Amino acid sequence: MYKAKVAAAVSLALFMSACSEAPRTTEAENQSPNAQAQTAPENYSAEVIAAESEKANQLFEEIFMANVMRSPMFQTRLGIKDNQDKWDDLSEQHDAEGLAMAKEHLAQVEAIDPAQLNEQTRLSWKLMKQELEEGIADYKWRHYNYPVNQMFGMHSSVAALLINQHGIEEVKDAEDYIARLNGLPELFDQLGENLKLRAEKGIIAPKFVYPYVISDSKNIITGAPFDDGDASALWDDFTGKLENLDIDESQYNELVSQAQTAMLESVKPAYENLISVVEDLEAQANTKDGAWKFPDGEAFYNNALQRTTTTDLTANEIHEIGLSEVARIHDEMRVIMNKVGFDGTLQEFFVHMRNNEDFIYPDTEEGRARYLSEAKEIIDVMRGRLDELFLTKPKADMIVKAVEPFREKSAGKAFYQQPSMDGTRPGTYYANLYDMASMPTYQMEALAYHEGIPGHHMQIAIQQELENVPNFRKFGRVTAYSEGWGLYTEKLPKEIGFYQDPYSDFGRLAMELWRACRLVVDTGIHSKKWTREEGIEYYVNNTPNARADAVKMVERHIVMPGQATAYKIGMNKILELRAKAKEALGEQFDIREFHDVILANGPVPLNILEQFVDEYIASKQS
């Protein structure tokens, strides 16, 4: 049972490792990952190497299992029910215990002699050691975030977890659901303390954040049984799931009664108290947007960029790369503009594309259904052409789904949720159809490729299905790798004849342009002290996207410093490595083999990805 839990649970790394990427600077780190053992490795027998590798991999599993078991919420996402009546512990003590555990784990990893490991396990050792070191080093930055904001936070994630992941297949599941409802006051008390602690340190979200958080929180406690309206999202979810249980009427009524009491006596006051705390913070907040305003904010932001991009690029270098890429993409867009016969400047063409209702589905249920149907069709057609580009394909299925109403107002434009390990839940491409003007049809093709196939679903499902690598690598995340792949795969289908419609090809460029602008605006806000409005105007003036897109993106930059730089930096590196392999191999180059090299080891920092490609080139030339 323990091993089964380990196998399932270590996908926590998918969520935990997003901030764990770092630059590589030492001479040893610039060696091949498969050559990094000792400076003077000894000769060990095959038996010793096999035994030591097995022991190391067992330790890796235990380390990640220990992390998973610290988070009941992640356990629920992974189908582990041991603690599904509990919420996560948000206390300072819990954080301190996590640091102590990480230091203990690092000591265990450092006690391993990597020279006694096989090649794959040696790489795993290096990645595990690095991740622990970075987590320990970054402990000092643990308060440099906004625990509730328009993108994420416990105020919205508790409902999302209950509705989307907490299944009710037996009475115990329903009782656990009710226990979680009753546990919200304690959870939100801890959350409130976290917010106040950050405020004391001068880390308070800008004013624009709070209306989103308050609105989302009020949405959760709107409707029956909180008032006389239609069923609230939580009530509809609980009663709907309960109706599928094979229980007698008295049991059903008792559980419904307990849930109603929990919602009225625990959930509602918990949210009301949280809203009060948030309103107090709103009164203290100002309109300063960048991380530069934090104590030692420049050092924090530089660290965030290094972790996100896995490079040593400075904020100014990233800013300049962005400006250069924006200019290049604008030139490619002018070619399409002339092709479709538009008479005017590129900026005028942007306005035309932004305001042309021919590219926007109706803001109706029929319009939303049509969008989802066509997005699914795009992915299905692409699925039928995968053999031309890939040797390895994912086994897991995927679906297209609209973001739920209770969180669509503040959620991102589109995102992907990985499939469950046991195959019971497919991968999901979520499209946010709250504002149909922000989802133009000419961007539909590129967006579907990025979030679905051959983008995130392809990469993450293959990653989860990898064999003979430790689970922490199968389910880890390196943002520059994962999002770089997603952006790369927006362009890839063009090479086999997709984007026949020039407007769709313009949409592809528009999405790449959007990511290039992110390099400019993220560094502008957090390093160059741009204001929120300056960032919005940059997007509006340089992209065809709706102003609502620009507002949402800039507000994302502000609450997630550095994160949005990963996409373009990662894409550029993959394209660079592909060009390098193609030039070196000539007619021997096989795009399908190249993609296997990129995907075969799961997410890794970009410099290690380059080492894999170098080894691939050498093996083909030998």
Secondary structure, DSSP 4 states (H G I P E B T S, - for coil): -HHHHHHHHGGGHHHHGGG------STGGGS-TTT-S-SSPPP--HHHHHHHHHHHHHHHHHHHHHHHTT-HHHHHHTT--TTTT-----SHHHHHHHHHHHHHHHHHHHTS-GGGS-HHHHHHHHHHHHHHHHHHHGGGGTTSS-SB-SS-BHHHHHHHHHHHT---SSHHHHHHHHHHHHHHHHHHHHHHHHHHHHHHTT----TTHHHHHHHHHHHHT-SBTTSSSSBPHHHHHHHHHHTTS---HHHHHHHHHHHHHHIIIIIHHHHHHHHHHHHHHHHH--S--SGGGSTTHHHHHHHHHHHHHSS---HHHHHHHHHHHHHHHHHHHHHHHHHTT--S-HHHHHHHHHH-GGGS--SSHHHHHHHHHHHHHHHHHHHTTGGGT-S----S-EEEEEPPHHHHTTS-SEEEEPPPTTSSS-EEEEE--SSGGGS-GGGHHHHHHHHSTTTHHHHHHHHHT--SS-HHHHT---HHHHHHHHHHHHHGGGGGT---SHHHHHHHHHHHHHHHHHHHHHHHHHTS---HHHHHHHHHHH-SS-HHHHHHHHHHHHHSTTGGGHHHHHHHHHHHHHHHHHHHHGGG--HHHHHHHHHTT-S--HHHHHHHHHHHHHHHH-
